[in-house]
Amino acid sequence: MPFGTPLMRESVRKEVTVPTEKEKMLAGELYDAADPALVAERLRARKLCQALAQLPADAPEQQYTDLLYDLFGSSTNVYVTPPFHCDYGHNIELGRNVYMNFNCVILDVVKVRLGDNVLLGPAVQIYTASHPISADEKQKGAEFGKPVTIGNDVWIGGNAVICPGVSIGDKTVVGAGSVVTRDLPSEVFAAGNPCRVIRQI
């Protein structure tokens, strides 16, 4: 049979796989947040956050640890003071001795990495989720994410907002109420809106 006949072309054709909305989300591409599988995952995280908030203050430590394991998908010695809110939980990578004070929010549509000994003050908000500027794209429900990385020994003051795509270096301190829109180097004190380096530590 000569090369190029329909049968031969059929046999050498590569199979094209269409990425799922979750795969597109994790890759930082535009995705549909209303995808049923993603809605189900967010609902699961919301229920776990709700269970954490309703846990009695004197509940056995194992109950608390089990809830955090279910939420983050790995064992960690993080201490979370409820209430805490996140989109998925399993996209949050935690180092050792992480502390989150009351009312922290992490929108983890892509990876959020918190290093060792990170302290989050009350109501700190970490965003990876973003939307296109185009109104047409927004109306279609399209979203995308940019990862956030926070180094070791970082302290973020209360009510600070960490915007999508930001990296914060080791041993840096972010002042309360700051809006961090750009990367911060290691060992500095930074504050303000927009956040800027005030001095070296």
Salt bridges, closest charged atoms under 4 A:
GLU10 OE1 - ARG13 NH2 2.95
GLU21 OE2 - LYS24 NZ 2.85
GLU41 OE2 - LYS22 NZ 3.04
GLU41 OE1 - HIS90 NE2 2.71
GLU93 OE2 - ARG113 NE 3.61
ASP116 OD2 - ARG96 NH2 2.95
